[in-house]
Amino acid sequence: MFSLARSTFAKSVRTFSTSSPAGLRDLSKVTLIGNLVREPETRVTKNEKEYVSYTVATQTNRARGQEDSISPPTYHRILSFIPTQNQYLSKIPKGALVYVEAELEVKEPDPEAEAGSFQAQRQIMLRHETLRVLRTSRKDRDASTSTDA
C-alpha cells in the first residue's frame, strides 16, 4: 500500500530548475492591505507619459495575537502607468482601506551617478496592477449620503 503511494508521489515531484520555460519570466509581486495616505495624484514623466502615484500605509502586529503591540506605519508608494485605471484611481478618497497588488521592481544604482544623489541609490518601485476599495472612511460615506438626499 505504501509502495504505491510512494511511487505516485515520486512521479508528481518536480525537480527545481534555474531555467524558465519559453515565454515565462520571473515575477516579484507585493500584496498590500492598508489605507490611502492622501488622494492619488496624476503626474507626467519626462517623456510626457501620464501616470498616477498613490501611497498606502500598512501596519502589522509585532507579536501575533497581541493587539496592543502595533508597529509604526510603513508607507508604500505605488505608480500606475495603466491609462484605463488611472481615472478610477484618481477618484479614490484619502483614508480609504484598499487591497493592492503591485509588481516589485528593483533598480540598481547608476555607477556613474554623483555620490549621495537619487540615481546613486538602490530604488525599489511598486508598479500598480490591481486595486480594490475595501472601505471608504466614515466621513466620505456620510458626505455622499447627505449630498444624495
C-alpha contacts under 8 A as a table, 3 or more apart, distances in Angstrom:
res1	aa1	res2	aa2	distance
1	M	4	L	5.45
1	M	5	A	6.67
2	F	5	A	5.05
2	F	6	R	6.02
3	S	6	R	4.99
3	S	7	S	6.09
4	L	7	S	5.25
4	L	8	T	6.19
5	A	8	T	5.15
5	A	9	F	6.07
6	R	9	F	5.10
6	R	10	A	6.04
7	S	10	A	5.06
7	S	11	K	6.34
8	T	11	K	5.31
8	T	12	S	6.54
9	F	12	S	5.20
9	F	13	V	6.36
10	A	13	V	5.45
17	S	20	S	7.44
20	S	24	L	6.28
20	S	25	R	7.01
21	P	24	L	5.84
27	L	103	E	7.47
28	S	103	E	5.78
28	S	104	L	5.23
28	S	105	E	7.33
29	K	101	E	7.03
29	K	102	A	5.75
29	K	103	E	4.52
29	K	104	L	5.54
30	V	100	V	7.99
30	V	101	E	5.75
30	V	102	A	5.23
30	V	103	E	6.12
30	V	104	L	6.41
30	V	126	L	7.90
31	T	99	Y	7.36
31	T	100	V	5.68
31	T	101	E	4.65
31	T	102	A	6.56
32	L	56	V	7.95
32	L	58	T	7.33
32	L	98	V	7.89
32	L	99	Y	5.78
32	L	100	V	5.09
32	L	101	E	6.54
33	I	58	T	6.63
33	I	97	L	7.09
33	I	98	V	5.65
33	I	99	Y	4.58
33	I	100	V	6.39
34	G	56	V	5.75
34	G	57	A	5.33
34	G	58	T	4.69
34	G	59	Q	7.53
34	G	97	L	5.44
34	G	98	V	5.62
34	G	99	Y	6.88
35	N	56	V	5.34
35	N	57	A	5.36
35	N	58	T	6.88
35	N	94	K	7.75
35	N	95	G	5.28
35	N	96	A	5.35
35	N	97	L	4.42
35	N	98	V	6.00
36	L	39	E	6.93
36	L	54	Y	7.25
36	L	55	T	5.78
36	L	56	V	4.61
36	L	57	A	6.43
36	L	93	P	7.58
36	L	94	K	5.25
36	L	95	G	4.93
36	L	96	A	5.56
36	L	97	L	6.69
36	L	98	V	7.20
37	V	54	Y	7.87
37	V	55	T	5.62
37	V	56	V	5.76
37	V	57	A	6.26
37	V	94	K	5.92
37	V	95	G	6.09
38	R	54	Y	7.24
38	R	55	T	6.84
38	R	93	P	7.53
38	R	94	K	4.59
38	R	95	G	7.04
39	E	54	Y	6.98
39	E	90	S	7.02
39	E	91	K	7.75
39	E	92	I	6.58
39	E	93	P	5.50
39	E	94	K	4.71
40	P	52	V	6.45
40	P	53	S	5.69
40	P	54	Y	4.50
40	P	55	T	7.47
40	P	89	L	6.59
40	P	90	S	5.15
40	P	91	K	7.65
40	P	92	I	7.15
40	P	94	K	7.96
41	E	52	V	5.49
41	E	53	S	5.32
41	E	54	Y	6.45
41	E	90	S	6.52
42	T	50	E	6.95
42	T	51	Y	5.77
42	T	52	V	4.43
42	T	53	S	6.45
42	T	86	N	7.92
42	T	90	S	7.11
43	R	50	E	5.74
43	R	51	Y	5.43
43	R	52	V	5.99
43	R	53	S	7.24
44	V	47	N	7.77
44	V	48	E	5.54
44	V	49	K	5.39
44	V	50	E	4.42
44	V	51	Y	6.08
45	T	48	E	5.17
45	T	49	K	5.17
45	T	50	E	6.42
45	T	51	Y	7.52
46	K	49	K	7.39
50	E	81	F	7.11
50	E	83	P	7.74
51	Y	79	L	6.86
51	Y	80	S	5.53
51	Y	81	F	4.85
51	Y	82	I	7.35
51	Y	83	P	7.41
51	Y	86	N	6.94
52	V	79	L	5.76
52	V	80	S	5.09
52	V	81	F	6.84
52	V	86	N	5.97
52	V	89	L	7.45
52	V	90	S	7.25
53	S	77	R	6.96
53	S	78	I	5.78
53	S	79	L	4.62
53	S	80	S	6.42
54	Y	77	R	5.78
54	Y	78	I	5.45
54	Y	79	L	6.64
55	T	75	Y	6.48
55	T	76	H	5.42
55	T	77	R	4.37
55	T	78	I	6.08
56	V	75	Y	5.78
56	V	76	H	5.22
56	V	77	R	6.56
56	V	78	I	7.78
57	A	73	P	5.86
57	A	74	T	5.49
57	A	75	Y	4.53
57	A	76	H	6.29
58	T	73	P	5.41
58	T	74	T	5.32
58	T	75	Y	6.61
58	T	76	H	7.96
59	Q	70	I	6.84
59	Q	71	S	5.90
59	Q	72	P	6.37
59	Q	73	P	4.82
59	Q	74	T	6.39
60	T	70	I	5.92
60	T	71	S	5.69
60	T	73	P	7.94
61	N	64	R	6.06
61	N	65	G	7.52
61	N	66	Q	6.78
61	N	67	E	6.73
61	N	69	S	5.81
61	N	70	I	4.49
61	N	71	S	5.99
62	R	66	Q	7.66
62	R	69	S	5.69
62	R	70	I	5.81
62	R	71	S	5.94
63	A	66	Q	5.72
63	A	69	S	6.71
66	Q	69	S	5.71
67	E	70	I	6.57
76	H	126	L	7.84
77	R	125	M	7.73
77	R	126	L	6.77
78	I	102	A	7.54
78	I	125	M	7.15
78	I	126	L	4.89
78	I	127	R	5.84
78	I	128	H	5.99
79	L	125	M	7.73
79	L	126	L	6.29
79	L	127	R	5.12
79	L	128	H	5.61
80	S	85	Q	7.91
80	S	86	N	6.78
80	S	127	R	5.98
80	S	128	H	4.74
80	S	129	E	7.51
81	F	86	N	7.50
81	F	127	R	7.74
81	F	128	H	7.45
82	I	85	Q	5.56
82	I	86	N	6.16
83	P	86	N	5.17
83	P	87	Q	7.31
84	T	87	Q	6.79
84	T	88	Y	7.91
85	Q	88	Y	5.33
85	Q	89	L	6.18
86	N	89	L	5.00
86	N	90	S	6.15
87	Q	90	S	5.34
87	Q	91	K	6.88
88	Y	91	K	5.55
88	Y	92	I	7.12
89	L	92	I	5.61
92	I	96	A	7.13
92	I	133	V	7.99
93	P	96	A	5.92
93	P	136	T	7.17
93	P	140	D	7.53
94	K	137	S	7.93
95	G	136	T	6.73
95	G	137	S	5.69
96	A	133	V	6.79
96	A	134	L	7.51
96	A	135	R	5.72
96	A	136	T	4.15
96	A	137	S	5.50
97	L	133	V	6.11
97	L	134	L	5.40
97	L	135	R	5.01
97	L	136	T	6.09
97	L	137	S	7.68
98	V	131	L	6.66
98	V	132	R	5.61
98	V	133	V	4.51
98	V	134	L	5.26
98	V	135	R	7.04
99	Y	131	L	5.57
99	Y	132	R	5.11
99	Y	133	V	6.41
99	Y	134	L	6.72
100	V	128	H	7.65
100	V	129	E	7.65
100	V	130	T	5.76
100	V	131	L	4.48
100	V	132	R	6.59
101	E	128	H	6.60
101	E	129	E	5.57
101	E	130	T	5.20
101	E	131	L	6.48
102	A	126	L	5.66
102	A	127	R	5.20
102	A	128	H	4.56
102	A	129	E	5.01
102	A	130	T	6.92
103	E	126	L	5.60
103	E	127	R	5.03
103	E	128	H	6.61
103	E	129	E	6.87
104	L	124	I	7.02
104	L	125	M	5.91
104	L	126	L	4.84
104	L	127	R	6.46
105	E	124	I	5.85
105	E	125	M	5.08
105	E	126	L	6.30
105	E	127	R	7.39
106	V	122	R	7.23
106	V	123	Q	5.75
106	V	124	I	4.60
106	V	125	M	6.23
107	K	122	R	5.92
107	K	123	Q	5.06
107	K	124	I	6.37
107	K	125	M	7.77
108	E	121	Q	7.28
108	E	122	R	4.89
108	E	123	Q	6.56
109	P	113	A	7.80
109	P	119	Q	5.90
109	P	120	A	4.68
109	P	121	Q	4.94
109	P	122	R	4.90
109	P	123	Q	7.36
110	D	113	A	5.35
110	D	119	Q	5.76
110	D	120	A	5.36
110	D	121	Q	7.68
111	P	120	A	6.77
112	E	120	A	7.84
113	A	117	S	6.92
113	A	119	Q	5.87
113	A	120	A	5.19
114	E	117	S	5.64
114	E	119	Q	7.71
114	E	120	A	6.37
115	A	120	A	5.88
116	G	120	A	6.17
116	G	121	Q	7.31
117	S	120	A	5.25
117	S	121	Q	6.94
118	F	121	Q	5.50
119	Q	122	R	7.69
128	H	131	L	7.80
133	V	136	T	7.17
136	T	140	D	6.52
136	T	141	R	6.75
137	S	140	D	5.40
137	S	141	R	6.47
138	R	141	R	5.09
138	R	142	D	6.09
139	K	142	D	5.16
139	K	143	A	6.15
140	D	143	A	5.09
140	D	144	S	6.19
141	R	144	S	5.29
141	R	145	T	6.19
142	D	145	T	5.16
142	D	146	S	6.28
143	A	146	S	5.30
143	A	147	T	6.30
144	S	147	T	5.28
144	S	148	D	6.09
145	T	148	D	5.28
145	T	149	A	6.55
146	S	149	A	5.57
